[in-house]
């Protein structure tokens, strides 16, 4: 326990000390020299106590595991247990992906992270003409419960934590996961993991949406309600800044737009009668880690503190666990270069270290060859070993928030929080995040930031080693790259055809009709979707049933 009186005495002495420092700083004019970061705000050449004037330890920094959680959401952080080490993986068929998952678990991975192919993400089966040429390319092809059973064959779902990067069809894939667990004898209340389920960022940055915003928000709220009642260990959403950053946003915009999305989800859930003190405990977040090491560390700390304040002050949340911003991090895919790809190992190491020093709960490290194609087993192993070396050899996990109190870190944390809040206030004035998306405001802000960054690279204001400086002659055609075999698509189609012939198609028609009726009412969709997947209705069939009720979203044209 700390002595609060002693701390107040120290703070009083510090104020006197700050006055002396202010006078001393005036003798160093070079401190005032400034340059702009990638986020557009100014870095000083030298930081001193003057840059965190008025800093209050208890209110601004506090202790780990206590409001405002600047120093982390757990009292002991990595002294108790390391972050969950995940490797985002999925390609080809369920059989191939299952082999990769087992390989990663054997290498010491702590949790699974599933990548789905594009047709699965936007609700088309592998035999749909819209899926032509995309089956199994950017993730695993999942058409039905049969594929999901194969994907997790031999993997006990009560022993692993599974993250699924899926949004428009999140309810369907979650239903399949529940059904697979049931077949393994694992009740849903024992399942731990996360579905991304963040549709707003799809309209902003990624594009794998199906339905318009309002019905999409209804589906998300149904998932919140269902998980609150039935899946106490499951995170029903991972509110994603990662894709916003990958689309070209700054660090400040990543924090601002992610939290603005989160505000919209919380408001929608409250309107539906859900208690933020309950569902707030299972909200999770997902951020990118890019190359500006100090800025990234400060970004994570600022996001955590700002979210705690939003939940407490805006939504009146009293449960501290519901104020915590728990987040997964992925190193920046857009920062990887095809040129001199081994340089990416260093980039990923720095990004992963920033995530750990920023207090992440879970981490995926990109493989060095991802700018060339799907990662090989060797590159995936190196990516996982990067995390393990940071955890077991670097010593950075021995102390909680080791950079806390650094003048530059605390100043940057304050600045990012302040600038992000300005964006949130502007979005509030527009009527909220859904309105801001519908008008194209958020998309335009990101596009402009991406354009400025590209110009800075072309003008060599931003140096990318191996791309615009320190280039070498190299033959990338000799690099080993994992490729999905062309015959995979036909194999998946044949498997799907066989399933449709052997299942009870009359039962499938009935359950799909039930899904449509539930979608036309205020009923929670999840029980109906679970029943549908258990009858081996496909992702495409269930999505089409919902399309008939909800319609499809047309992208906003940005001028």
C-alpha positions in Angstrom: 0.0 0.0 0.0 1.2 3.6 -0.7 1.2 6.5 1.8 -1.1 9.1 0.3 0.0 11.8 2.8 3.6 11.2 1.9 2.7 11.4 -1.8 1.0 14.8 -1.3 4.0 16.1 0.5 6.2 15.0 -2.4 3.9 16.7 -4.9 4.1 20.0 -3.0 7.9 19.8 -3.1 7.7 19.0 -6.8 5.7 22.2 -7.5 8.5 24.3 -5.9 11.0 22.3 -7.9 9.1 22.9 -11.2 9.4 26.6 -10.7 13.2 26.3 -10.4 13.2 24.0 -13.5 11.3 26.6 -15.5 13.9 29.2 -14.9 16.7 26.7 -15.7 15.0 25.6 -19.0 15.1 29.2 -20.3 18.9 28.8 -20.6 18.5 26.0 -23.2 16.8 27.6 -26.2 17.5 24.5 -28.4 14.8 22.8 -26.4 12.2 24.9 -28.2 13.1 23.4 -31.6 10.2 21.4 -32.9 9.4 19.0 -35.7 6.1 17.3 -36.7 5.3 13.7 -36.1 3.4 11.5 -38.5 0.3 12.4 -36.6 0.9 16.1 -37.4 1.6 17.4 -33.9 5.0 18.8 -32.8 7.7 16.9 -31.1 10.2 18.9 -29.0 13.9 18.3 -29.3 14.2 18.0 -25.6 11.5 17.2 -22.9 11.7 18.5 -19.3 9.2 18.7 -16.3 7.9 21.9 -17.9 6.3 19.8 -20.6 4.0 18.1 -18.0 3.3 21.2 -16.0 0.4 20.6 -13.5 0.9 16.8 -13.8 -0.9 15.1 -10.9 0.3 11.6 -10.2 -2.9 10.2 -8.7 -5.3 11.8 -11.2 -3.2 11.6 -14.4 -1.1 8.5 -13.9 -2.3 6.6 -10.9 -1.5 2.9 -10.3 -1.9 -0.1 -12.5 -5.3 -1.8 -12.1 -6.8 1.5 -10.8 -8.7 4.3 -12.5 -7.8 5.9 -14.9 -5.7 2.9 -15.9 -3.0 4.9 -17.6 -0.4 2.4 -16.3 -2.4 -0.7 -17.2 -5.6 -2.6 -16.5 -4.0 -5.2 -14.2 -2.4 -4.4 -10.8 0.6 -6.8 -11.5 0.5 -6.7 -15.4 3.1 -9.1 -16.8 4.5 -10.0 -13.4 1.5 -12.3 -13.0 1.2 -13.6 -16.6 2.4 -12.5 -20.0 0.2 -11.1 -22.7 -1.6 -13.7 -24.9 0.7 -14.6 -27.8 -1.4 -15.1 -30.9 -0.6 -15.5 -34.5 -3.3 -14.5 -37.0 -3.6 -17.4 -39.4 -6.0 -19.0 -41.8 -5.7 -20.0 -45.5 -7.0 -22.4 -48.0 -9.3 -25.1 -46.6 -10.2 -25.9 -43.0 -7.9 -28.9 -43.1 -4.8 -26.8 -44.1 -5.6 -24.1 -41.5 -6.1 -26.8 -38.8 -2.6 -28.1 -39.4 -1.1 -24.5 -39.1 -3.0 -24.0 -35.8 -1.7 -27.2 -34.3 1.9 -26.3 -35.4 1.6 -22.8 -33.8 0.2 -24.3 -30.5 3.2 -26.7 -30.5 5.5 -23.8 -30.9 4.2 -22.1 -27.8 1.3 -19.9 -29.1 -1.2 -19.2 -26.3 -4.3 -18.5 -28.3 -5.7 -18.9 -31.8 -6.5 -16.0 -34.1 -8.6 -17.0 -37.2 -8.4 -15.3 -40.6 -11.4 -16.0 -42.9 -11.4 -15.7 -46.6 -13.2 -12.8 -48.3 -16.4 -14.7 -49.4 -16.9 -15.9 -45.8 -16.4 -12.3 -44.5 -19.1 -10.9 -46.8 -21.6 -13.7 -46.6 -21.1 -15.7 -49.8 -20.6 -19.4 -50.1 -17.6 -20.8 -52.1 -19.9 -21.9 -55.0 -21.4 -18.4 -55.4 -20.3 -16.6 -58.6 -19.3 -13.6 -56.4 -16.7 -15.8 -54.7 -14.9 -16.8 -57.9 -11.2 -16.5 -57.5 -11.3 -15.5 -53.9 -11.9 -18.9 -52.1 -9.2 -19.5 -49.4 -7.0 -16.6 -50.6 -6.8 -14.2 -47.6 -8.1 -16.6 -45.0 -9.8 -20.0 -44.5 -12.9 -20.8 -46.4 -15.8 -21.6 -44.1 -19.1 -22.4 -45.7 -20.8 -24.5 -43.1 -20.6 -26.0 -39.6 -18.9 -29.0 -41.3 -15.9 -26.7 -42.2 -15.8 -25.3 -38.7 -15.7 -28.8 -37.2 -12.6 -29.6 -39.3 -11.0 -26.3 -38.5 -11.0 -27.0 -34.8 -10.6 -30.8 -35.0 -8.3 -32.0 -32.2 -8.2 -28.5 -30.5 -10.1 -28.5 -27.1 -12.1 -25.3 -27.1 -12.2 -25.2 -23.3 -8.4 -25.0 -23.2 -7.7 -22.3 -25.8 -8.8 -18.7 -26.3 -9.9 -18.0 -29.9 -10.1 -14.7 -31.6 -12.1 -14.5 -34.9 -11.6 -11.5 -37.2 -15.1 -11.5 -38.6 -17.6 -8.7 -38.8 -20.7 -8.8 -41.1 -21.1 -12.5 -40.5 -19.8 -12.5 -36.9 -23.1 -13.8 -35.6 -23.0 -16.8 -37.9 -19.4 -17.7 -37.2 -19.9 -17.3 -33.4 -22.9 -19.6 -33.7 -20.8 -22.2 -35.5 -18.1 -21.9 -32.8 -20.7 -22.5 -30.1 -22.0 -25.6 -32.1 -18.5 -27.1 -32.5 -17.9 -26.6 -28.7 -21.2 -28.3 -27.9 -20.1 -31.3 -30.1 -16.9 -31.4 -28.0 -19.0 -31.4 -24.8 -17.9 -27.9 -23.9 -20.8 -25.6 -22.8 -20.8 -22.0 -24.2 -20.3 -20.5 -20.7 -16.8 -22.0 -20.7 -15.7 -20.6 -24.0 -13.2 -17.7 -24.0 -12.2 -15.5 -26.8 -13.3 -12.7 -29.0 -15.2 -11.9 -32.2 -14.3 -8.7 -33.9 -17.9 -7.8 -34.7 -17.0 -4.2 -35.4 -19.1 -3.1 -38.4 -18.6 0.6 -38.2 -14.9 0.4 -39.1 -15.9 -1.6 -42.1 -17.8 1.4 -43.5 -14.9 3.6 -42.6 -11.8 1.6 -43.7 -12.1 -2.0 -44.7 -15.3 -2.5 -46.8 -16.4 -6.0 -45.8 -19.9 -4.9 -44.9 -23.2 -6.4 -46.0 -26.1 -4.6 -44.4 -26.8 -0.9 -43.8 -25.7 0.6 -40.4 -28.9 0.4 -38.5 -29.7 -3.3 -38.9 -26.0 -4.0 -38.5 -26.1 -2.3 -35.1 -29.2 -4.3 -34.2 -27.2 -7.6 -34.9 -24.3 -6.3 -32.8 -26.6 -5.5 -29.9 -28.2 -8.9 -30.1 -24.7 -10.5 -29.8 -24.0 -8.2 -26.8 -27.2 -9.3 -25.1 -26.7 -13.0 -25.9 -23.1 -13.1 -24.7 -23.9 -11.1 -21.5 -26.5 -13.8 -20.6 -24.7 -17.0 -21.8 -21.0 -16.4 -22.4 -19.4 -14.7 -19.4 -15.8 -15.3 -20.6 -16.4 -14.2 -24.2 -15.7 -10.7 -25.6 -18.6 -9.9 -28.0 -16.7 -7.2 -29.8 -13.2 -6.1 -30.6 -13.5 -2.4 -31.5 -10.8 -2.0 -34.1 -8.5 0.9 -34.7 -6.1 -1.5 -36.5 -7.9 -1.3 -39.9 -8.4 2.5 -39.5 -4.6 2.9 -39.0 -3.9 0.5 -41.9 -6.1 2.6 -44.1 -3.8 5.6 -43.5 -5.0 7.4 -40.4 -2.6 9.0 -37.9 -2.1 7.7 -34.4 -4.4 10.4 -33.0 -7.2 9.5 -35.6 -6.8 5.8 -34.7 -7.6 6.5 -31.1 -10.3 9.1 -31.8 -12.3 7.1 -34.4 -12.0 3.8 -32.5 -13.3 5.3 -29.3 -16.0 7.2 -31.3 -17.1 3.8 -32.7 -17.1 2.4 -29.2 -19.3 5.3 -28.0 -21.8 4.5 -30.7 -21.9 0.8 -29.7 -22.4 1.7 -26.0 -25.2 4.2 -26.8 -27.0 1.6 -29.0 -26.7 -1.1 -26.3 -28.0 1.3 -23.6 -31.0 2.2 -25.8 -31.7 -1.5 -26.1 -31.9 -1.8 -22.3 -28.5 -3.2 -21.6 -26.5 -2.2 -18.6 -23.0 -0.7 -19.5 -21.8 -1.9 -16.1 -22.4 -5.4 -17.3 -21.6 -5.5 -21.0 -18.9 -2.9 -20.6 -16.7 -5.5 -18.8 -16.5 -7.6 -22.0 -15.8 -4.8 -24.5 -12.4 -5.3 -26.0 -10.3 -3.2 -28.4 -7.8 -3.8 -31.2 -5.0 -1.4 -32.2 -2.1 -1.3 -34.6 1.5 -0.9 -33.6 3.4 1.2 -36.2 7.0 2.4 -36.4 7.2 5.6 -34.3 8.2 3.8 -31.1 7.5 6.5 -28.4 4.4 7.8 -30.1 2.9 4.2 -30.2 3.6 3.6 -26.5 1.9 6.9 -25.6 -1.0 6.2 -27.9 -1.9 3.0 -26.0 -1.7 4.8 -22.7 -3.8 7.7 -23.9 -6.5 5.4 -25.3 -6.8 3.6 -22.0 -7.1 6.7 -19.9 -9.5 8.4 -22.3 -11.8 5.4 -22.5 -11.9 5.2 -18.7 -13.0 8.8 -18.5 -15.6 8.4 -21.2 -17.2 5.4 -19.5 -17.2 7.0 -16.1 -18.1 10.6 -17.0 -20.2 10.2 -20.1 -22.0 6.9 -19.3 -22.0 7.0 -15.5 -20.4 3.6 -15.3 -19.5 2.7 -11.7 -18.0 -0.7 -12.2 -14.2 -0.2 -12.7 -13.9 -3.3 -14.8 -16.3 -1.8 -17.3 -14.1 1.3 -17.5 -11.0 -0.8 -18.5 -9.8 -0.6 -22.1 -8.4 -4.1 -22.7 -6.8 -4.5 -26.1 -5.2 -6.8 -28.6 -2.4 -5.4 -30.8 -1.2 -6.4 -34.2 2.0 -5.1 -35.7 1.5 -2.9 -38.8 0.9 -4.8 -42.0 1.1 -1.7 -44.1 4.6 -1.0 -42.7 6.0 -4.2 -44.1 8.1 -3.9 -47.3 8.5 -6.3 -50.2 12.0 -4.7 -50.7 14.6 -6.3 -48.3 11.9 -8.3 -46.5 14.2 -9.4 -43.7 14.2 -5.7 -42.5 10.6 -6.4 -41.5 11.8 -8.6 -38.6 13.4 -5.5 -37.1 10.3 -3.4 -37.7 8.0 -6.0 -36.2 10.3 -6.3 -33.1 10.1 -2.6 -32.4 6.4 -2.5 -32.9 5.8 -5.5 -30.7 8.0 -3.9 -28.0 6.0 -0.7 -28.2 2.8 -2.8 -27.7 4.2 -4.5 -24.6 5.5 -1.2 -23.1 2.1 0.2 -23.9 0.4 -2.5 -21.8 -1.3 -4.8 -24.4 -3.3 -7.8 -23.3 -2.8 -9.8 -26.5 -0.4 -9.5 -29.4 0.1 -10.8 -33.0 3.4 -10.2 -34.7 3.4 -10.1 -38.5 5.7 -12.4 -40.5 8.5 -10.8 -42.4 7.3 -12.2 -45.8 3.7 -11.0 -45.7 4.4 -8.2 -48.2 5.2 -11.0 -50.7 2.4 -13.5 -49.9 1.0 -15.8 -47.2 3.6 -16.4 -44.5 5.7 -19.6 -44.5 6.1 -21.8 -41.4 9.6 -20.4 -40.9 8.5 -16.8 -41.0 5.5 -17.5 -38.7 7.9 -19.2 -36.2 10.3 -16.2 -36.3 7.3 -13.9 -35.6 6.2 -15.9 -32.6 9.8 -16.2 -31.3 10.0 -12.4 -31.5 7.3 -12.2 -28.8 8.8 -15.0 -26.8 12.2 -13.3 -26.7 10.6 -10.0 -25.6 8.8 -11.9 -22.9 11.5 -14.1 -21.6 14.8 -12.4 -22.4 14.4 -8.6 -22.6 13.4 -7.9 -19.0 10.8 -5.3 -20.1 8.0 -7.3 -18.5 9.7 -7.4 -15.1 8.5 -3.9 -14.2 5.0 -2.5 -14.7 4.8 0.4 -17.1 8.6 1.0 -17.0 8.4 4.2 -19.1 5.7 5.8 -16.8 6.9 9.2 -15.6 9.1 9.8 -18.6 8.7 13.5 -19.6 8.3 12.7 -23.3 6.0 9.7 -22.7 3.7 11.6 -20.3 3.7 14.7 -22.6 2.8 12.6 -25.7 0.2 10.7 -23.7 -1.5 14.0 -22.7 -1.2 15.4 -26.3 -2.7 12.3 -28.0 -5.6 12.2 -25.5 -6.2 15.9 -26.0 -6.2 15.8 -29.8 -8.3 12.6 -29.9 -10.9 14.2 -27.7 -11.2 17.1 -30.1 -12.1 14.7 -32.9 -14.7 12.9 -30.6 -16.3 16.3 -29.7 -16.5 17.2 -33.4 -18.2 13.8 -34.2 -20.6 14.4 -31.3 -21.6 17.7 -32.9 -22.4 15.9 -36.1 -24.8 13.6 -34.4 -22.5 10.7 -33.6 -20.3 8.3 -35.4 -23.0 6.7 -37.7 -23.9 10.2 -39.0 -20.2 11.1 -39.4 -19.7 7.9 -41.5 -22.8 8.5 -43.6 -21.6 11.9 -44.5 -18.2 10.6 -45.4 -16.4 12.8 -42.8 -14.3 10.1 -41.2 -13.4 8.4 -44.5 -12.3 11.8 -45.9 -10.1 12.5 -42.9 -8.3 9.2 -43.2 -7.9 9.5 -47.0 -6.3 12.9 -46.5 -3.9 11.6 -43.9 -2.9 8.7 -46.1 -2.3 11.1 -49.0 -0.1 13.3 -46.9 1.9 10.3 -45.7 2.5 9.0 -49.2 3.7 12.5 -50.3 6.1 12.6 -47.4 7.5 9.2 -48.4 7.8 10.3 -52.0 9.5 13.5 -51.0 11.8 11.6 -48.6 10.6 13.5 -45.6 9.7 10.1 -44.2 12.4 7.5 -44.7 11.5 3.9 -45.4 14.7 1.9 -45.3 15.1 -0.1 -48.5 12.3 1.7 -50.3 13.3 5.4 -50.6 16.7 5.1 -49.0 19.4 2.5 -48.7 18.1 0.5 -51.7 19.9 -2.6 -53.0 19.6 -4.7 -56.1 17.7 -7.9 -55.3 15.8 -10.7 -57.0 12.6 -11.3 -55.0 11.5 -14.1 -57.4 13.8 -16.4 -55.6 12.1 -15.9 -52.2 10.1 -18.8 -50.9 6.4 -17.7 -50.8 3.4 -19.8 -49.7 0.7 -19.8 -52.3 -2.8 -21.2 -52.2 -3.2 -24.0 -54.8 -5.6 -23.2 -57.7 -7.5 -26.5 -57.3 -8.5 -25.6 -53.7 -11.5 -23.7 -54.9 -12.9 -26.6 -56.9 -12.3 -28.9 -53.9 -14.2 -26.6 -51.6 -17.1 -26.4 -54.0 -17.3 -30.2 -54.3 -17.3 -30.5 -50.6 -20.2 -28.0 -50.3 -22.2 -29.7 -53.0 -21.9 -33.0 -51.2 -23.0 -31.4 -47.9 -26.1 -29.9 -49.5 -27.0 -33.4 -50.9 -26.8 -35.2 -47.6 -28.3 -32.7 -45.1 -32.0 -32.4 -44.3 -32.9 -29.6 -46.8 -36.5 -29.4 -45.6 -35.2 -28.6 -42.1 -32.8 -26.0 -43.6 -35.7 -24.2 -45.3 -37.6 -24.1 -42.0 -34.7 -22.7 -40.0 -33.9 -20.1 -42.6 -37.6 -18.9 -42.5 -37.3 -18.6 -38.8 -34.2 -16.5 -39.2 -36.1 -14.2 -41.6 -39.0 -13.9 -39.2 -36.8 -13.1 -36.2 -34.9 -10.4 -38.3 -38.3 -8.8 -39.1 -39.1 -8.5 -35.4 -37.4 -7.3 -32.2 -36.4 -10.8 -31.2 -32.7 -11.7 -30.5 -31.3 -13.3 -33.7 -28.7 -15.5 -32.0 -30.8 -18.5 -31.0 -32.2 -18.7 -34.5 -28.8 -18.5 -36.2 -27.4 -21.2 -33.8 -30.3 -23.4 -34.8 -29.7 -22.7 -38.5 -26.0 -23.6 -38.4 -26.7 -26.8 -36.4 -28.9 -27.8 -39.3 -25.9 -27.1 -41.7 -27.4 -24.1 -43.3 -24.5 -22.3 -44.9 -22.9 -18.8 -44.3 -24.3 -17.7 -47.7 -27.8 -19.0 -47.1 -28.1 -17.4 -43.6 -26.7 -14.1 -45.0 -29.1 -14.1 -47.9 -32.0 -14.7 -45.5 -30.9 -11.5 -43.6 -30.3 -9.6 -46.9 -33.9 -10.2 -47.9 -35.0 -8.4 -44.7 -32.2 -5.8 -44.1 -31.1 -5.0 -47.7 -27.5 -4.2 -48.6 -25.4 -1.1 -47.9 -24.3 1.2 -50.7 -21.0 3.0 -50.0 -21.0 6.7 -49.5 -19.4 8.6 -52.3 -16.7 11.0 -50.9 -16.2 14.2 -52.8 
